[in-house]
Amino acid sequence: MSKKANKQAIIDIVRMKPVWESEEAAEKELQYYHITDSLNRKWQTIGLNVSDAIQVFEHGNDDTWTRIIEPAPYNPNISVNDLISMLNISPEATGIRNDMQIILNTVERRNSFISRIVNVNRESRFLLLHQMKDEYLQHDQLTDEHFMQLYSVNPVEALTMYFLQSIDIIAYWEWANANGTAEKAIQYKRDEPLLPFIQAIERAEDEARGIVSGF
C-alpha cells in the first residue's frame, strides 16, 4: 500500500468533465474532479471514478493534475482547537498540539498556516509549523515593552510566548536561580533570535559563575 501524502478529510467531491474527449464509454474516461478538503480549500484532481480520484488526491499535489484551485477563505473566528480538528491530529499527538497552541497564538497566524500548507501529513505539519516559528522569532517577536509587561505579571507565560516553546515552572526556577531576568532574555534574543530557552538558562548560569560568554 502506497504512503499517503495527503491525509485529510474530504468534505465534498464533484465530478466535472472528461480530461480528454474520446469515443470510450464514460466509465473508462479520465474525469476531472473537484474536492473540498477539511481546511475548506478546493482542489482539482483526476480519476476514472470517485474512488480513483480520491486515491490520486491522496498521492498529493503535483501542480498539474492535482492542485489547489481555490484557497481557503480567511476565517476570523478559527481557534487552535478548530485547526487541530481540521488537520485530524490525534489526542495522543500532544507535542504538536502544544506547539500549535504556543506558535499559532493569533488568528492571523492560524490563517497563515492554512494558506501555506499544501499536502497535509505528519511531516508537512511539523516542518511548516517550525518554519513559521523560526520566522516569527526572527521577524515578528514580541516587543520588548509587551514582553516586560507580561513578565511582570506571569513570567512563565511571558517566556513561553517570547521563546515560542513550552516552558514550565521548573524551567523558570532554573532560570531565576541563574539570575535570569526579563532584561537578560531580551539581551540574549537580540544576540541570537532562535536561541532555545535551555541554552538561555545555560548562558545565564555561565554568567552567574563568572564564565565569559561566547556571544
TORPA-4810 file (N, C-alpha, C, O; in nm, 3 decimals):
<nodes>
NODE_1_0.085_-0.120_0.000_0.000_0.000_0.000_0.088_0.125_0.000_0.180_0.135_0.081_M
NODE_2_0.061_0.219_-0.090_0.145_0.338_-0.101_0.119_0.433_0.015_0.009_0.438_0.070_S
NODE_3_0.221_0.507_0.049_0.211_0.603_0.158_0.133_0.725_0.111_0.160_0.780_0.005_K
NODE_4_0.036_0.767_0.190_-0.044_0.883_0.154_0.031_1.012_0.184_0.087_1.029_0.293_K
NODE_5_0.032_1.102_0.086_0.091_1.234_0.108_-0.014_1.330_0.163_0.019_1.425_0.234_A
NODE_6_-0.138_1.305_0.129_-0.249_1.389_0.172_-0.339_1.310_0.265_-0.421_1.230_0.220_N
NODE_7_-0.324_1.332_0.395_-0.405_1.263_0.494_-0.501_1.363_0.556_-0.478_1.412_0.667_K
NODE_8_-0.606_1.393_0.485_-0.703_1.488_0.538_-0.842_1.449_0.492_-0.860_1.383_0.390_Q
NODE_9_-0.939_1.492_0.569_-1.078_1.457_0.538_-1.124_1.531_0.413_-1.084_1.644_0.387_A
NODE_10_-1.208_1.465_0.336_-1.271_1.524_0.218_-1.414_1.560_0.255_-1.491_1.474_0.299_I
NODE_11_-1.449_1.686_0.237_-1.583_1.733_0.272_-1.680_1.712_0.156_-1.797_1.681_0.176_I
NODE_12_-1.628_1.729_0.033_-1.715_1.717_-0.084_-1.630_1.679_-0.204_-1.514_1.718_-0.214_D
NODE_13_-1.689_1.603_-0.298_-1.622_1.570_-0.423_-1.726_1.572_-0.535_-1.835_1.516_-0.521_I
NODE_14_-1.692_1.639_-0.645_-1.785_1.656_-0.757_-1.714_1.621_-0.887_-1.604_1.669_-0.913_V
NODE_15_-1.776_1.537_-0.967_-1.720_1.508_-1.098_-1.751_1.624_-1.192_-1.863_1.675_-1.195_R
NODE_16_-1.648_1.665_-1.270_-1.665_1.783_-1.355_-1.682_1.744_-1.502_-1.794_1.744_-1.553_M
NODE_17_-1.573_1.713_-1.571_-1.580_1.684_-1.715_-1.465_1.592_-1.752_-1.370_1.576_-1.674_K
NODE_18_-1.471_1.530_-1.869_-1.360_1.444_-1.910_-1.231_1.523_-1.929_-1.233_1.639_-1.970_P
NODE_19_-1.119_1.459_-1.898_-0.989_1.522_-1.921_-0.963_1.534_-2.070_-0.913_1.636_-2.118_V
NODE_20_-0.998_1.431_-2.143_-0.987_1.434_-2.290_-1.117_1.382_-2.349_-1.176_1.288_-2.297_W
NODE_21_-1.161_1.444_-2.456_-1.276_1.392_-2.527_-1.236_1.264_-2.599_-1.131_1.258_-2.662_E
NODE_22_-1.320_1.161_-2.589_-1.288_1.034_-2.654_-1.416_0.961_-2.689_-1.526_1.001_-2.650_S
NODE_23_-1.399_0.853_-2.762_-1.513_0.770_-2.801_-1.541_0.661_-2.699_-1.638_0.586_-2.712_E
NODE_24_-1.456_0.653_-2.595_-1.471_0.548_-2.495_-1.597_0.570_-2.412_-1.652_0.680_-2.406_E
NODE_25_-1.641_0.462_-2.350_-1.753_0.476_-2.256_-1.710_0.562_-2.138_-1.592_0.566_-2.103_A
NODE_26_-1.805_0.631_-2.078_-1.775_0.729_-1.973_-1.698_0.667_-1.858_-1.612_0.732_-1.798_A
NODE_27_-1.727_0.539_-1.825_-1.660_0.478_-1.710_-1.514_0.449_-1.739_-1.440_0.417_-1.646_E
NODE_28_-1.470_0.458_-1.864_-1.331_0.433_-1.899_-1.254_0.562_-1.923_-1.136_0.558_-1.957_K
NODE_29_-1.320_0.676_-1.907_-1.257_0.805_-1.932_-1.204_0.867_-1.804_-1.266_0.858_-1.698_E
NODE_30_-1.088_0.929_-1.815_-1.040_1.010_-1.703_-1.127_1.134_-1.690_-1.156_1.203_-1.787_L
NODE_31_-1.168_1.160_-1.567_-1.254_1.276_-1.539_-1.182_1.372_-1.445_-1.103_1.332_-1.359_Q
NODE_32_-1.211_1.501_-1.463_-1.171_1.599_-1.362_-1.268_1.590_-1.244_-1.389_1.574_-1.263_Y
NODE_33_-1.213_1.600_-1.124_-1.295_1.606_-1.003_-1.252_1.727_-0.921_-1.135_1.762_-0.915_Y
NODE_34_-1.349_1.789_-0.857_-1.321_1.896_-0.762_-1.348_1.844_-0.621_-1.456_1.792_-0.591_H
NODE_35_-1.248_1.860_-0.537_-1.255_1.812_-0.399_-1.244_1.930_-0.304_-1.155_2.014_-0.318_I
NODE_36_-1.333_1.936_-0.208_-1.322_2.033_-0.099_-1.267_1.960_0.023_-1.327_1.863_0.070_T
NODE_37_-1.153_2.007_0.073_-1.091_1.936_0.185_-1.135_1.995_0.319_-1.213_2.089_0.324_D
NODE_38_-1.083_1.937_0.426_-1.126_1.975_0.560_-1.084_2.117_0.598_-1.140_2.175_0.691_S
NODE_39_-0.987_2.173_0.525_-0.947_2.312_0.550_-1.028_2.410_0.466_-1.003_2.530_0.468_L
NODE_40_-1.127_2.358_0.394_-1.216_2.437_0.309_-1.146_2.492_0.186_-1.180_2.600_0.137_N
NODE_41_-1.048_2.417_0.136_-0.982_2.452_0.011_-1.039_2.364_-0.100_-1.079_2.251_-0.075_R
NODE_42_-1.044_2.417_-0.222_-1.092_2.337_-0.335_-0.973_2.292_-0.419_-0.889_2.372_-0.458_K
NODE_43_-0.969_2.163_-0.445_-0.866_2.101_-0.527_-0.925_2.054_-0.659_-1.044_2.024_-0.668_W
NODE_44_-0.840_2.049_-0.760_-0.875_1.977_-0.882_-0.787_1.853_-0.891_-0.666_1.860_-0.869_Q
NODE_45_-0.849_1.740_-0.922_-0.773_1.617_-0.944_-0.841_1.538_-1.054_-0.939_1.585_-1.112_T
NODE_46_-0.792_1.419_-1.082_-0.846_1.338_-1.189_-0.866_1.195_-1.140_-0.810_1.153_-1.039_I
NODE_47_-0.948_1.121_-1.215_-0.968_0.981_-1.184_-1.068_0.920_-1.279_-1.142_0.991_-1.347_G
NODE_48_-1.072_0.788_-1.283_-1.171_0.718_-1.364_-1.307_0.717_-1.294_-1.411_0.708_-1.359_L
NODE_49_-1.304_0.728_-1.162_-1.426_0.733_-1.083_-1.393_0.802_-0.951_-1.280_0.846_-0.931_N
NODE_50_-1.489_0.811_-0.861_-1.469_0.882_-0.734_-1.358_0.819_-0.652_-1.271_0.890_-0.600_V
NODE_51_-1.360_0.687_-0.639_-1.256_0.621_-0.558_-1.118_0.644_-0.617_-1.022_0.667_-0.543_S
NODE_52_-1.108_0.638_-0.749_-0.981_0.661_-0.816_-0.934_0.804_-0.794_-0.816_0.828_-0.767_D
NODE_53_-1.026_0.899_-0.805_-0.991_1.040_-0.785_-0.942_1.066_-0.643_-0.849_1.144_-0.622_A
NODE_54_-1.004_1.000_-0.545_-0.961_1.016_-0.407_-0.820_0.961_-0.387_-0.739_1.020_-0.316_I
NODE_55_-0.792_0.848_-0.449_-0.657_0.790_-0.439_-0.553_0.883_-0.501_-0.444_0.899_-0.446_Q
NODE_56_-0.586_0.943_-0.615_-0.493_1.037_-0.678_-0.472_1.158_-0.587_-0.360_1.206_-0.571_V
NODE_57_-0.580_1.208_-0.529_-0.571_1.320_-0.435_-0.481_1.286_-0.317_-0.403_1.370_-0.272_F
NODE_58_-0.492_1.163_-0.268_-0.412_1.123_-0.153_-0.264_1.112_-0.185_-0.180_1.115_-0.094_E
NODE_59_-0.229_1.099_-0.314_-0.088_1.100_-0.353_-0.027_1.240_-0.340_0.095_1.255_-0.334_H
NODE_60_-0.112_1.342_-0.336_-0.065_1.477_-0.310_-0.053_1.566_-0.432_-0.070_1.522_-0.546_G
NODE_61_-0.023_1.690_-0.404_-0.011_1.793_-0.507_0.101_1.760_-0.606_0.209_1.717_-0.568_N
NODE_62_0.071_1.782_-0.736_0.176_1.770_-0.837_0.180_1.894_-0.927_0.253_1.896_-1.026_D
NODE_63_0.102_1.996_-0.893_0.096_2.124_-0.966_0.035_2.113_-1.104_0.025_2.214_-1.174_D
NODE_64_-0.007_1.994_-1.147_-0.068_1.980_-1.279_-0.207_1.918_-1.267_-0.308_1.985_-1.286_T
NODE_65_-0.210_1.788_-1.235_-0.338_1.719_-1.227_-0.403_1.736_-1.091_-0.525_1.743_-1.080_W
NODE_66_-0.322_1.742_-0.988_-0.374_1.754_-0.852_-0.317_1.880_-0.789_-0.198_1.888_-0.760_T
NODE_67_-0.403_1.977_-0.769_-0.355_2.107_-0.718_-0.471_2.183_-0.656_-0.588_2.155_-0.683_R
NODE_68_-0.436_2.280_-0.572_-0.536_2.366_-0.511_-0.579_2.471_-0.613_-0.494_2.543_-0.667_I
NODE_69_-0.708_2.481_-0.638_-0.756_2.582_-0.733_-0.830_2.697_-0.663_-0.850_2.803_-0.723_I
NODE_70_-0.869_2.677_-0.539_-0.929_2.784_-0.459_-0.877_2.773_-0.316_-0.902_2.671_-0.251_E
NODE_71_-0.805_2.874_-0.266_-0.756_2.868_-0.127_-0.871_2.880_-0.028_-0.982_2.921_-0.064_P
NODE_72_-0.844_2.844_0.094_-0.945_2.858_0.198_-0.974_3.006_0.224_-0.881_3.086_0.224_A
NODE_73_-1.098_3.043_0.245_-1.128_3.182_0.281_-1.074_3.213_0.420_-1.064_3.125_0.505_P
NODE_74_-1.040_3.339_0.441_-0.992_3.382_0.573_-1.101_3.359_0.677_-1.217_3.397_0.657_Y
NODE_75_-1.064_3.296_0.787_-1.161_3.265_0.893_-1.126_3.347_1.017_-1.030_3.314_1.087_N
NODE_76_-1.201_3.452_1.045_-1.168_3.539_1.159_-1.197_3.478_1.295_-1.162_3.535_1.398_P
NODE_77_-1.261_3.361_1.296_-1.302_3.300_1.423_-1.232_3.167_1.452_-1.264_3.101_1.551_N
NODE_78_-1.139_3.128_1.367_-1.079_2.996_1.384_-0.992_2.990_1.509_-0.911_3.079_1.534_I
NODE_79_-1.011_2.885_1.586_-0.931_2.863_1.707_-0.827_2.755_1.679_-0.832_2.687_1.576_S
NODE_80_-0.732_2.741_1.770_-0.633_2.634_1.755_-0.702_2.499_1.758_-0.667_2.409_1.681_V
NODE_81_-0.801_2.483_1.844_-0.872_2.356_1.852_-0.946_2.326_1.721_-0.952_2.211_1.678_N
NODE_82_-1.001_2.430_1.658_-1.064_2.411_1.528_-0.962_2.359_1.427_-0.988_2.264_1.353_D
NODE_83_-0.845_2.421_1.426_-0.741_2.383_1.331_-0.692_2.241_1.357_-0.670_2.164_1.264_L
NODE_84_-0.675_2.206_1.484_-0.634_2.070_1.519_-0.735_1.969_1.468_-0.697_1.864_1.417_I
NODE_85_-0.863_2.000_1.482_-0.969_1.911_1.434_-0.966_1.901_1.281_-0.978_1.791_1.226_S
NODE_86_-0.950_2.014_1.213_-0.946_2.014_1.066_-0.829_1.930_1.013_-0.841_1.864_0.910_M
NODE_87_-0.717_1.934_1.086_-0.598_1.861_1.043_-0.599_1.716_1.092_-0.507_1.640_1.064_L
NODE_88_-0.704_1.679_1.166_-0.721_1.542_1.214_-0.601_1.495_1.296_-0.550_1.385_1.277_N
NODE_89_-0.556_1.582_1.388_-0.444_1.549_1.475_-0.498_1.475_1.597_-0.588_1.523_1.665_I
NODE_90_-0.443_1.358_1.624_-0.497_1.272_1.728_-0.472_1.329_1.868_-0.378_1.407_1.887_S
NODE_91_-0.556_1.291_1.964_-0.535_1.338_2.102_-0.400_1.295_2.159_-0.347_1.361_2.248_P
NODE_92_-0.346_1.185_2.107_-0.218_1.136_2.158_-0.101_1.220_2.110_0.008_1.213_2.168_E
NODE_93_-0.120_1.299_2.006_-0.011_1.380_1.950_0.003_1.510_2.030_-0.018_1.619_1.978_A
NODE_94_0.039_1.494_2.157_0.041_1.609_2.248_0.150_1.710_2.211_0.135_1.830_2.235_T
NODE_95_0.259_1.662_2.153_0.369_1.753_2.119_0.327_1.859_2.019_0.344_1.978_2.045_G
NODE_96_0.272_1.816_1.905_0.233_1.915_1.804_0.113_1.996_1.850_0.099_2.112_1.813_I
NODE_97_0.024_1.936_1.929_-0.089_2.012_1.981_-0.039_2.128_2.069_-0.087_2.241_2.056_R
NODE_98_0.056_2.099_2.157_0.109_2.204_2.244_0.184_2.310_2.162_0.172_2.429_2.187_N
NODE_99_0.262_2.263_2.063_0.336_2.357_1.979_0.242_2.449_1.903_0.268_2.569_1.890_D
NODE_100_0.133_2.395_1.853_0.037_2.478_1.780_-0.026_2.582_1.870_-0.045_2.697_1.830_M
NODE_101_-0.059_2.542_1.993_-0.117_2.637_2.088_-0.023_2.755_2.112_-0.066_2.869_2.124_Q
NODE_102_0.107_2.726_2.120_0.206_2.829_2.152_0.244_2.911_2.029_0.249_3.034_2.036_I
NODE_103_0.271_2.844_1.917_0.324_2.914_1.799_0.214_2.985_1.721_0.231_3.099_1.678_I
NODE_104_0.101_2.918_1.703_-0.010_2.977_1.627_-0.105_3.047_1.724_-0.223_3.012_1.735_L
NODE_105_-0.052_3.147_1.794_-0.125_3.207_1.905_-0.210_3.329_1.867_-0.260_3.400_1.954_N
NODE_106_-0.226_3.354_1.736_-0.318_3.458_1.690_-0.399_3.402_1.574_-0.357_3.307_1.509_T
NODE_107_-0.513_3.462_1.548_-0.597_3.415_1.438_-0.527_3.438_1.304_-0.546_3.361_1.210_V
NODE_108_-0.445_3.544_1.297_-0.370_3.569_1.173_-0.270_3.456_1.147_-0.254_3.412_1.033_E
NODE_109_-0.203_3.411_1.251_-0.106_3.303_1.234_-0.175_3.172_1.195_-0.122_3.095_1.115_R
NODE_110_-0.292_3.148_1.251_-0.363_3.024_1.216_-0.409_3.027_1.070_-0.400_2.926_1.001_R
NODE_111_-0.458_3.140_1.025_-0.496_3.152_0.885_-0.375_3.144_0.793_-0.384_3.089_0.683_N
NODE_112_-0.263_3.197_0.837_-0.141_3.188_0.758_-0.097_3.043_0.742_-0.054_3.001_0.635_S
NODE_113_-0.109_2.966_0.850_-0.073_2.824_0.843_-0.159_2.753_0.739_-0.108_2.675_0.659_F
NODE_114_-0.288_2.780_0.739_-0.378_2.717_0.642_-0.342_2.757_0.500_-0.345_2.674_0.409_I
NODE_115_-0.308_2.885_0.481_-0.279_2.932_0.346_-0.147_2.878_0.292_-0.126_2.873_0.171_S
NODE_116_-0.056_2.838_0.383_0.077_2.795_0.339_0.094_2.644_0.327_0.179_2.598_0.251_R
NODE_117_0.016_2.568_0.400_0.032_2.424_0.392_-0.033_2.375_0.262_-0.135_2.429_0.220_I
NODE_118_0.025_2.273_0.201_-0.032_2.215_0.078_-0.078_2.074_0.112_-0.193_2.055_0.152_V
NODE_119_0.008_1.975_0.095_-0.027_1.840_0.140_-0.033_1.838_0.292_0.048_1.902_0.359_N
NODE_120_-0.129_1.766_0.346_-0.145_1.758_0.491_-0.106_1.618_0.538_-0.176_1.521_0.511_V
NODE_121_0.006_1.610_0.608_0.050_1.486_0.669_0.136_1.522_0.789_0.164_1.640_0.813_N
NODE_122_0.177_1.424_0.863_0.250_1.449_0.988_0.377_1.531_0.965_0.405_1.626_1.038_R
NODE_123_0.454_1.493_0.862_0.580_1.563_0.837_0.556_1.706_0.791_0.623_1.797_0.840_E
NODE_124_0.462_1.727_0.699_0.440_1.862_0.647_0.387_1.956_0.755_0.424_2.073_0.759_S
NODE_125_0.302_1.904_0.843_0.252_1.987_0.954_0.367_2.031_1.042_0.378_2.148_1.077_R
NODE_126_0.454_1.936_1.078_0.566_1.966_1.167_0.662_2.065_1.103_0.701_2.163_1.166_F
NODE_127_0.701_2.040_0.978_0.800_2.124_0.912_0.750_2.267_0.895_0.823_2.362_0.922_L
NODE_128_0.625_2.284_0.851_0.572_2.419_0.832_0.559_2.491_0.966_0.593_2.608_0.977_L
NODE_129_0.509_2.421_1.067_0.491_2.484_1.197_0.623_2.538_1.250_0.628_2.650_1.302_L
NODE_130_0.730_2.461_1.238_0.857_2.505_1.294_0.931_2.602_1.202_1.014_2.680_1.248_H
NODE_131_0.900_2.598_1.074_0.949_2.703_0.985_0.886_2.837_1.023_0.955_2.939_1.028_Q
NODE_132_0.756_2.836_1.048_0.686_2.958_1.088_0.736_3.006_1.224_0.750_3.126_1.246_M
NODE_133_0.763_2.913_1.315_0.817_2.951_1.446_0.947_3.030_1.429_0.963_3.136_1.488_K
NODE_134_1.039_2.978_1.347_1.167_3.047_1.325_1.145_3.184_1.264_1.213_3.280_1.301_D
NODE_135_1.050_3.195_1.171_1.022_3.324_1.108_0.970_3.424_1.211_1.010_3.540_1.211_E
NODE_136_0.880_3.378_1.297_0.824_3.469_1.399_0.932_3.513_1.498_0.937_3.629_1.537_Y
NODE_137_1.019_3.420_1.536_1.125_3.454_1.631_1.222_3.557_1.571_1.278_3.640_1.643_L
NODE_138_1.242_3.551_1.441_1.337_3.641_1.378_1.274_3.773_1.333_1.340_3.876_1.332_Q
NODE_139_1.147_3.769_1.294_1.089_3.887_1.230_0.960_3.938_1.294_0.914_4.047_1.259_H
NODE_140_0.901_3.862_1.386_0.773_3.904_1.443_0.770_3.872_1.593_0.673_3.819_1.646_D
NODE_141_0.881_3.907_1.658_0.895_3.881_1.801_0.807_3.975_1.882_0.772_4.084_1.835_Q
NODE_142_0.771_3.933_2.003_0.706_4.026_2.096_0.792_4.151_2.112_0.915_4.141_2.116_L
NODE_143_0.730_4.265_2.122_0.809_4.385_2.150_0.867_4.376_2.292_0.812_4.308_2.378_T
NODE_144_0.976_4.446_2.313_1.037_4.447_2.447_0.937_4.493_2.552_0.930_4.438_2.662_D
NODE_145_0.860_4.596_2.518_0.764_4.653_2.613_0.656_4.551_2.649_0.622_4.534_2.766_E
NODE_146_0.603_4.484_2.548_0.498_4.385_2.573_0.551_4.269_2.656_0.485_4.222_2.749_H
NODE_147_0.672_4.224_2.622_0.733_4.114_2.698_0.754_4.153_2.843_0.725_4.075_2.934_F
NODE_148_0.804_4.272_2.866_0.828_4.318_3.003_0.698_4.324_3.082_0.694_4.287_3.200_M
NODE_149_0.592_4.371_3.018_0.462_4.378_3.086_0.413_4.238_3.123_0.369_4.215_3.236_Q
NODE_150_0.422_4.145_3.027_0.380_4.007_3.055_0.465_3.944_3.165_0.413_3.873_3.251_L
NODE_151_0.594_3.971_3.160_0.687_3.910_3.256_0.656_3.956_3.398_0.669_3.878_3.493_Y
NODE_152_0.616_4.078_3.413_0.587_4.131_3.547_0.461_4.067_3.607_0.444_4.066_3.729_S
NODE_153_0.375_4.014_3.522_0.250_3.952_3.567_0.265_3.801_3.580_0.226_3.742_3.681_V
NODE_154_0.323_3.737_3.475_0.335_3.591_3.472_0.460_3.556_3.391_0.451_3.540_3.269_N
NODE_155_0.574_3.543_3.456_0.699_3.520_3.382_0.700_3.390_3.303_0.762_3.384_3.197_P
NODE_156_0.634_3.285_3.352_0.632_3.158_3.280_0.560_3.175_3.146_0.609_3.132_3.042_V
NODE_157_0.443_3.237_3.150_0.368_3.261_3.026_0.445_3.355_2.934_0.447_3.335_2.812_E
NODE_158_0.507_3.458_2.991_0.582_3.553_2.910_0.698_3.486_2.838_0.719_3.510_2.720_A
NODE_159_0.773_3.403_2.908_0.885_3.333_2.847_0.838_3.233_2.742_0.903_3.215_2.639_L
NODE_160_0.725_3.168_2.767_0.668_3.075_2.669_0.637_3.149_2.540_0.668_3.099_2.431_T
NODE_161_0.575_3.264_2.549_0.540_3.341_2.431_0.663_3.402_2.365_0.667_3.419_2.243_M
NODE_162_0.763_3.435_2.445_0.882_3.502_2.392_0.972_3.404_2.319_1.030_3.437_2.215_Y
NODE_163_0.984_3.282_2.372_1.068_3.180_2.309_0.987_3.087_2.219_1.045_3.004_2.148_F
NODE_164_0.855_3.099_2.220_0.764_3.014_2.142_0.792_2.866_2.165_0.799_2.786_2.072_L
NODE_165_0.808_2.831_2.292_0.823_2.691_2.329_0.764_2.671_2.467_0.751_2.766_2.544_Q
NODE_166_0.728_2.547_2.497_0.666_2.517_2.626_0.767_2.532_2.738_0.870_2.464_2.739_S
NODE_167_0.738_2.620_2.833_0.825_2.644_2.947_0.743_2.624_3.074_0.639_2.688_3.092_I
NODE_168_0.788_2.535_3.161_0.713_2.508_3.282_0.778_2.578_3.402_0.881_2.644_3.388_D
NODE_169_0.717_2.562_3.518_0.763_2.632_3.637_0.903_2.584_3.679_0.981_2.663_3.733_I
NODE_170_0.935_2.457_3.654_1.067_2.406_3.691_1.176_2.474_3.608_1.280_2.514_3.660_I
NODE_171_1.149_2.487_3.476_1.245_2.556_3.389_1.259_2.702_3.432_1.369_2.758_3.429_A
NODE_172_1.148_2.763_3.471_1.156_2.902_3.515_1.238_2.913_3.643_1.316_3.007_3.656_Y
NODE_173_1.224_2.820_3.737_1.304_2.825_3.860_1.453_2.814_3.827_1.535_2.883_3.888_W
NODE_174_1.487_2.728_3.731_1.627_2.717_3.691_1.677_2.851_3.636_1.788_2.894_3.665_E
NODE_175_1.593_2.914_3.558_1.625_3.046_3.502_1.643_3.149_3.614_1.741_3.223_3.617_W
NODE_176_1.547_3.153_3.704_1.552_3.251_3.812_1.673_3.226_3.903_1.738_3.320_3.948_A
NODE_177_1.704_3.098_3.930_1.819_3.065_4.015_1.952_3.101_3.950_2.053_3.116_4.018_N
NODE_178_1.950_3.115_3.818_2.070_3.157_3.745_2.072_3.308_3.725_2.145_3.361_3.641_A
NODE_179_1.990_3.378_3.804_1.978_3.523_3.795_1.921_3.568_3.661_1.950_3.677_3.612_N
NODE_180_1.838_3.481_3.601_1.771_3.517_3.477_1.664_3.623_3.501_1.589_3.616_3.599_G
NODE_181_1.659_3.719_3.413_1.562_3.828_3.422_1.502_3.855_3.284_1.549_3.801_3.184_T
NODE_182_1.399_3.937_3.282_1.341_3.976_3.153_1.444_4.048_3.068_1.451_4.027_2.947_A
NODE_183_1.523_4.134_3.131_1.624_4.210_3.058_1.729_4.117_2.996_1.774_4.140_2.884_E
NODE_184_1.767_4.011_3.069_1.864_3.916_3.014_1.803_3.840_2.896_1.870_3.818_2.795_K
NODE_185_1.678_3.802_2.909_1.613_3.731_2.798_1.613_3.817_2.672_1.640_3.768_2.563_A
NODE_186_1.582_3.945_2.688_1.582_4.037_2.574_1.722_4.047_2.514_1.738_4.044_2.392_I
NODE_187_1.822_4.059_2.599_1.960_4.069_2.551_2.000_3.944_2.473_2.058_3.952_2.365_Q
NODE_188_1.969_3.827_2.530_2.007_3.701_2.466_1.938_3.685_2.330_2.000_3.640_2.233_Y
NODE_189_1.810_3.722_2.324_1.736_3.705_2.200_1.782_3.804_2.093_1.773_3.776_1.974_K
NODE_190_1.831_3.918_2.136_1.888_4.011_2.038_2.015_3.952_1.977_2.042_3.968_1.858_R
NODE_191_2.093_3.883_2.061_2.216_3.821_2.012_2.185_3.702_1.921_2.251_3.682_1.819_D
NODE_192_2.084_3.624_1.959_2.052_3.502_1.884_1.901_3.477_1.891_1.854_3.414_1.985_E
NODE_193_1.825_3.527_1.791_1.679_3.518_1.796_1.625_3.376_1.810_1.519_3.356_1.869_P
NODE_194_1.697_3.276_1.757_1.648_3.138_1.762_1.697_3.061_1.884_1.682_2.939_1.891_L
NODE_195_1.756_3.130_1.980_1.811_3.065_2.099_1.703_2.990_2.176_1.604_3.050_2.217_L
NODE_196_1.720_2.857_2.197_1.625_2.783_2.280_1.639_2.824_2.427_1.745_2.870_2.469_P
NODE_197_1.531_2.808_2.503_1.532_2.854_2.641_1.636_2.779_2.724_1.697_2.839_2.813_F
NODE_198_1.656_2.650_2.697_1.755_2.575_2.774_1.894_2.635_2.758_1.973_2.636_2.852_I
NODE_199_1.923_2.684_2.638_2.053_2.747_2.615_2.060_2.884_2.682_2.168_2.928_2.724_Q
NODE_200_1.947_2.951_2.691_1.944_3.078_2.764_1.975_3.054_2.912_2.047_3.132_2.974_A
NODE_201_1.919_2.947_2.968_1.948_2.912_3.107_2.096_2.884_3.125_2.159_2.932_3.219_I
NODE_202_2.152_2.804_3.033_2.294_2.770_3.042_2.381_2.895_3.033_2.482_2.905_3.103_E
NODE_203_2.344_2.988_2.948_2.422_3.112_2.937_2.413_3.193_3.066_2.513_3.249_3.112_R
NODE_204_2.293_3.200_3.124_2.276_3.273_3.249_2.356_3.207_3.361_2.416_3.275_3.444_A
NODE_205_2.357_3.073_3.363_2.434_3.001_3.465_2.584_3.027_3.448_2.655_3.046_3.547_E
NODE_206_2.632_3.028_3.324_2.773_3.057_3.299_2.808_3.197_3.348_2.912_3.217_3.410_D
NODE_207_2.721_3.292_3.319_2.748_3.430_3.362_2.745_3.440_3.513_2.824_3.514_3.572_E
NODE_208_2.653_3.365_3.576_2.645_3.369_3.723_2.772_3.311_3.787_2.810_3.350_3.897_A
NODE_209_2.835_3.217_3.716_2.962_3.156_3.766_3.083_3.236_3.721_3.197_3.201_3.754_R
NODE_210_3.059_3.342_3.645_3.170_3.425_3.601_3.240_3.375_3.477_3.351_3.419_3.445_G
NODE_211_3.175_3.281_3.405_3.234_3.231_3.281_3.200_3.328_3.169_3.085_3.368_3.154_I
NODE_212_3.298_3.366_3.091_3.276_3.462_2.983_3.196_3.395_2.873_3.232_3.286_2.829_V
NODE_213_3.087_3.461_2.827_3.004_3.405_2.720_3.074_3.419_2.587_3.155_3.510_2.565_S
NODE_214_3.041_3.326_2.498_3.098_3.331_2.364_3.026_3.426_2.273_3.066_3.443_2.158_G
NODE_215_2.919_3.491_2.321_2.843_3.582_2.236_2.915_3.716_2.227_2.867_3.807_2.160_F
</nodes>
